[in-house]
């Protein structure tokens, strides 16, 4: 009995070790093309076994290049790609045990859905009966049984996307790689399909790396999200921490909708209070200011006298209730350009005293003015402070 228990424990330990080696590790990878263009620069990233990692960034940030480097479709200039604990630099794409779903789905137009899904197994000379069983499992998983005898040109975008997923899943790879697979779908179908992809990934437990330019898609899908710009990795974190604790101005601006407001000004001391004053240094003492929440004082104290960018999320503002002194003190004057109604919420879009563009997402009110200058209350517990340059660090992180 003791020997059997020990063997079971040993087998469990081995299984855990094997599972621990099924992630992806990128170690100081770089890619420079023959024309000297550097697409990826010294990037390191670890994706855990079973994790859904989303890489997000603007067009040209290098995110798709990273995916192609993992797949072996591009050759590294420097660094290492490890898949399942194995160095993959010199492995051909077919030997890396990854399955990739492309933006255009890349289905074979002359093949039926059944043959498209089975094709990777046919190419690997998998026995016919096993192919049949694996295709049937995938078809049931995706709910596309009625499509098996159709060809891609008669399928909708969402149906084609499911077939492309099926072709990837049937391989039972160590890693799924998704290159903006929802970009060709309309807005409503994207929302539905990304929920299906998330549920499917959780069910399969396969390590997944998903590339998108859509920050909302990234935040709703990813266990963690890697934010890229100009070939560099700026922050890797959970969606909640990316939103609440961005490491720099770029991450703060890219993550969140509507984007964060950035107001140029300085931190000053006024009696026992610390305040933020928008505008140039010569702004008079009577200028409009925000009183910083006391919880910030210890962290903000070293910034007194410094110029900073105040980061103010649109959701951190509201229309003030009437009558309280606190409301009157911590408000910001906004000259309205226009108001966008969004059902229970509305976006107030305008300019501050110093012509900084500002967007506030507040509760919708029928009596809210469509023009003129209004006071919006600011929750000063939800502020960020950045160095003024384009990738200026978060001064409180």
C-alpha positions in Angstrom: 0.0 0.0 0.0 2.8 2.4 1.0 4.7 1.6 -2.2 1.6 2.1 -4.4 0.9 5.5 -2.7 4.5 6.5 -3.2 4.3 5.6 -6.9 1.1 7.6 -7.2 2.8 10.6 -5.5 5.8 10.3 -7.8 3.5 10.2 -10.9 1.6 13.3 -9.7 4.9 15.1 -9.2 6.1 14.2 -12.7 2.7 15.3 -14.1 3.1 18.6 -12.4 6.6 19.0 -13.7 5.5 18.3 -17.2 2.6 20.8 -17.0 5.0 23.4 -15.6 7.0 23.1 -18.8 4.1 23.7 -21.2 4.3 27.5 -21.1 6.2 30.0 -23.3 9.3 32.0 -22.3 10.7 34.8 -24.4 14.2 35.8 -23.3 15.6 39.1 -24.5 14.2 38.6 -28.0 14.9 41.2 -30.8 14.0 41.4 -34.4 15.8 43.7 -36.9 15.0 43.4 -40.6 17.6 43.7 -43.4 16.6 47.4 -44.0 17.6 48.2 -40.4 14.1 48.5 -39.1 13.9 47.2 -35.5 10.5 45.6 -34.9 11.1 44.1 -31.5 13.7 45.3 -29.0 15.1 43.2 -26.1 11.7 41.8 -25.0 11.3 39.3 -22.2 8.0 37.7 -21.3 6.9 34.5 -19.5 3.5 32.9 -20.2 2.5 30.3 -17.7 1.0 26.9 -18.4 -2.7 27.3 -19.2 -2.6 31.1 -19.2 -4.3 33.3 -21.7 -1.9 36.2 -22.3 -3.0 39.1 -24.5 -0.4 41.2 -26.3 -1.9 44.6 -27.1 -0.6 47.8 -28.7 -1.2 50.2 -31.5 -0.5 49.4 -35.1 3.2 48.9 -35.7 4.1 48.2 -32.1 5.6 44.8 -32.9 3.0 42.6 -31.3 2.3 40.4 -34.4 6.0 40.1 -35.0 6.4 38.6 -31.5 3.7 36.1 -32.4 5.5 35.2 -35.6 8.8 34.8 -33.8 7.1 32.3 -31.4 5.6 30.4 -34.3 8.9 30.3 -36.2 7.5 32.3 -39.2 10.2 34.9 -38.5 13.8 34.3 -37.5 15.1 35.9 -34.3 17.9 38.4 -34.5 18.7 38.0 -30.8 17.4 36.1 -27.8 15.6 32.8 -27.1 12.2 31.4 -27.6 11.3 28.5 -25.3 8.2 26.4 -25.7 7.4 23.8 -23.1 10.9 24.3 -21.6 12.5 23.5 -24.9 14.7 25.9 -26.9 12.8 26.5 -30.1 15.1 28.9 -31.9 16.2 26.4 -34.5 13.0 24.4 -34.8 10.9 24.6 -37.9 7.3 25.9 -37.4 5.9 22.4 -37.8 8.0 21.1 -35.0 7.1 23.8 -32.4 3.8 22.3 -31.3 1.9 25.5 -31.8 -1.3 26.2 -33.7 -2.0 29.7 -35.1 -5.3 31.3 -36.0 -4.9 34.2 -38.4 -6.9 37.4 -38.9 -8.1 36.2 -42.4 -8.7 32.6 -41.1 -6.8 31.2 -44.1 -9.3 28.4 -44.9 -8.9 26.3 -48.0 -11.7 27.4 -50.3 -11.9 24.1 -52.3 -12.3 22.0 -49.1 -15.4 21.4 -47.0 -15.5 22.4 -43.4 -14.8 18.8 -42.4 -11.7 18.6 -44.6 -10.4 22.0 -43.5 -10.6 20.9 -39.8 -9.0 17.5 -40.5 -6.2 18.9 -42.8 -3.5 19.3 -40.1 -4.0 15.7 -39.0 -3.9 14.4 -42.6 -0.6 16.2 -43.2 0.8 14.5 -40.1 -0.4 11.1 -41.3 -2.6 10.5 -38.2 -4.6 7.3 -38.6 -7.9 7.8 -40.3 -10.0 6.6 -37.4 -8.3 8.9 -35.0 -8.8 11.8 -37.4 -12.5 11.0 -37.4 -12.7 10.9 -33.6 -10.8 14.1 -33.1 -12.8 16.0 -35.7 -16.0 14.8 -34.1 -14.9 16.0 -30.7 -14.0 19.5 -32.0 -17.2 19.8 -34.0 -19.2 19.0 -30.9 -17.1 21.4 -28.8 -17.7 24.3 -31.3 -21.3 23.4 -32.2 -20.7 23.4 -36.0 -22.0 20.0 -36.9 -24.4 21.4 -39.5 -21.6 23.1 -41.4 -19.4 20.0 -42.1 -20.3 19.6 -45.7 -20.2 23.3 -46.6 -17.4 25.2 -48.2 -16.0 28.4 -46.7 -17.5 30.8 -49.3 -21.0 30.1 -48.0 -20.2 30.6 -44.4 -20.6 33.8 -42.4 -17.6 35.5 -40.8 -18.4 34.1 -37.4 -18.8 30.6 -38.9 -15.5 30.9 -40.7 -13.8 32.0 -37.4 -15.2 28.8 -35.7 -13.8 26.6 -38.4 -10.4 28.2 -38.1 -10.6 27.6 -34.4 -11.5 24.0 -35.0 -8.6 23.5 -37.3 -6.3 24.8 -34.5 -7.9 22.8 -31.7 -7.9 19.5 -33.5 -4.1 19.5 -33.5 -4.1 19.5 -29.7 -1.1 21.8 -29.6 0.9 22.9 -26.6 0.2 26.6 -27.4 -2.5 28.5 -29.3 -1.4 31.7 -31.1 -4.2 34.1 -32.1 -3.4 37.0 -34.5 -6.3 39.5 -34.2 -8.9 36.8 -35.1 -11.9 38.9 -34.5 -10.9 42.0 -36.6 -13.1 41.0 -39.5 -16.3 40.6 -37.5 -18.9 43.2 -36.8 -19.0 44.8 -33.3 -21.8 42.7 -31.9 -20.3 39.4 -33.1 -16.9 40.3 -31.7 -18.4 40.7 -28.2 -20.1 37.3 -28.5 -17.2 35.5 -30.0 -14.6 36.8 -27.6 -16.7 35.5 -24.7 -16.8 32.1 -26.5 -13.0 32.1 -27.0 -12.5 32.9 -23.3 -14.8 30.1 -22.2 -13.2 27.7 -24.7 -9.7 28.5 -23.5 -10.7 27.9 -19.9 -12.3 24.6 -20.8 -9.3 23.4 -22.8 -6.7 24.8 -20.5 -4.2 25.3 -23.3 -1.6 28.0 -23.1 -2.7 30.9 -25.3 -1.1 34.0 -26.6 -3.6 36.4 -28.2 -2.6 39.6 -30.2 -5.0 42.5 -30.6 -5.0 46.3 -31.1 -8.3 46.6 -29.2 -7.7 47.4 -25.5 -11.3 46.5 -24.6 -10.8 43.1 -26.1 -7.5 42.7 -24.3 -9.0 43.7 -20.9 -11.9 41.3 -21.2 -10.0 38.3 -22.5 -6.6 38.3 -20.8 -5.6 36.6 -17.5 -2.7 39.0 -18.0 -2.1 41.7 -20.6 1.3 42.8 -22.1 1.3 46.3 -23.5 3.7 47.1 -26.3 4.7 50.2 -28.2 7.6 50.8 -30.7 8.8 47.2 -30.3 9.1 47.5 -26.6 7.2 45.9 -23.7 6.0 48.6 -21.3 4.0 46.7 -18.7 2.7 43.1 -18.1 0.0 42.8 -15.5 -3.6 41.8 -14.7 -6.3 44.0 -16.4 -7.3 45.5 -13.1 -3.7 46.5 -12.2 -3.0 47.9 -15.7 -6.0 50.2 -15.3 -5.5 51.1 -11.7 -1.7 51.2 -11.6 -0.2 52.0 -15.0 3.6 52.2 -15.0 3.8 55.1 -17.4 1.9 57.7 -19.4 1.6 55.5 -22.5 0.0 52.6 -20.7 -2.4 54.9 -18.8 -3.4 56.5 -22.1 -3.8 53.3 -24.1 -5.7 51.3 -21.4 -9.2 52.6 -20.5 -12.1 54.0 -22.5 -12.5 56.8 -22.9 -8.8 57.5 -22.7 -7.4 59.1 -19.5 -7.3 62.9 -19.4 -3.8 64.5 -19.0 -3.6 68.0 -17.4 -0.3 69.8 -17.3 0.4 71.6 -14.0 2.3 71.5 -10.8 2.0 70.3 -7.2 2.0 73.0 -4.5 1.6 73.3 -0.7 -1.2 75.5 0.6 -1.2 75.5 4.4 -1.6 71.9 5.5 -2.9 70.9 2.1 -1.3 69.7 -1.1 -2.9 71.0 -4.2 -2.7 70.5 -8.0 -2.8 73.7 -10.0 -3.3 73.4 -13.8 -1.4 75.8 -16.1 2.0 77.4 -16.4 4.2 78.3 -13.4 3.2 82.0 -13.5 -0.4 81.1 -12.8 -1.7 83.3 -10.0 -2.4 82.1 -6.5 -6.1 82.5 -7.1 -6.1 79.9 -9.9 -8.5 77.0 -9.8 -7.0 74.0 -8.1 -7.7 70.5 -6.8 -7.1 69.6 -3.1 -5.4 66.3 -3.0 -6.8 63.5 -0.9 -4.9 63.1 2.4 -4.1 59.6 1.5 -1.8 60.9 -1.2 0.2 63.3 1.0 3.1 61.0 1.9 3.6 59.9 -1.7 3.1 63.3 -3.3 5.2 65.3 -0.8 8.4 64.9 -2.8 6.7 66.3 -5.9 5.9 69.7 -4.3 7.1 72.4 -6.6 7.5 70.0 -9.6 5.7 70.1 -12.9 3.6 67.0 -13.5 0.9 65.6 -15.8 -2.2 64.9 -13.8 -3.9 61.7 -15.0 -7.7 61.9 -14.5 -9.9 59.0 -15.6 -13.2 60.1 -17.2 -14.9 57.8 -14.7 -13.4 59.7 -11.8 -15.6 62.7 -12.4 -19.3 63.3 -11.8 -21.9 66.1 -11.9 -21.7 67.7 -8.4 -24.6 67.4 -6.1 -25.9 70.7 -4.8 -24.7 72.5 -1.7 -21.7 70.9 -0.1 -18.4 72.8 0.3 -16.4 69.7 -0.6 -18.2 69.6 -4.0 -17.4 73.2 -4.6 -13.7 72.8 -3.7 -12.8 69.8 -5.7 -14.4 70.6 -9.0 -13.0 71.4 -12.4 -14.5 74.0 -14.8 -15.2 72.5 -18.2 -16.3 74.5 -21.3 -18.6 72.0 -23.1 -17.9 71.2 -26.8 -20.6 68.5 -27.0 -22.3 65.8 -25.0 -22.7 62.2 -26.1 -25.6 60.2 -24.7 -24.8 56.6 -23.9 -28.0 55.3 -22.2 -27.5 55.5 -18.5 -24.2 57.3 -18.9 -23.1 60.3 -21.0 -19.7 61.6 -22.1 -19.2 65.3 -21.5 -16.5 66.5 -23.9 -14.9 69.9 -23.5 -11.9 72.0 -22.5 -10.4 73.2 -19.2 -9.4 76.7 -18.4 -6.1 76.1 -20.2 -7.5 74.5 -23.3 -6.7 70.9 -22.2 -9.2 68.5 -23.8 -11.2 66.7 -21.2 -13.8 63.9 -21.3 -15.9 63.0 -18.3 -18.1 59.9 -18.2 -21.0 60.7 -15.8 -24.5 59.5 -15.0 -26.9 60.7 -17.7 -29.1 63.6 -16.8 -31.8 65.1 -19.1 -31.3 68.6 -17.6 -27.6 68.6 -18.2 -26.6 71.6 -20.4 -25.4 71.0 -24.0 -23.1 74.1 -24.0 -21.5 76.6 -21.7 -19.2 76.0 -18.7 -20.0 73.5 -16.0 -18.4 72.3 -12.8 -17.5 68.6 -12.6 -16.6 67.0 -9.3 -13.3 65.1 -9.1 -12.7 62.1 -6.9 -9.2 63.0 -5.8 -8.6 59.5 -4.5 -8.4 58.3 -8.1 -5.6 60.5 -9.5 -2.3 59.6 -11.3 0.8 61.7 -11.7 3.2 61.3 -14.6 6.5 62.8 -15.8 5.7 65.1 -18.7 7.4 63.2 -21.6 5.6 60.8 -23.9 6.5 57.6 -21.9 6.9 59.5 -18.6 6.8 57.1 -15.6 4.0 57.0 -13.0 5.5 59.1 -10.2 3.5 57.2 -7.6 4.1 53.6 -8.8 
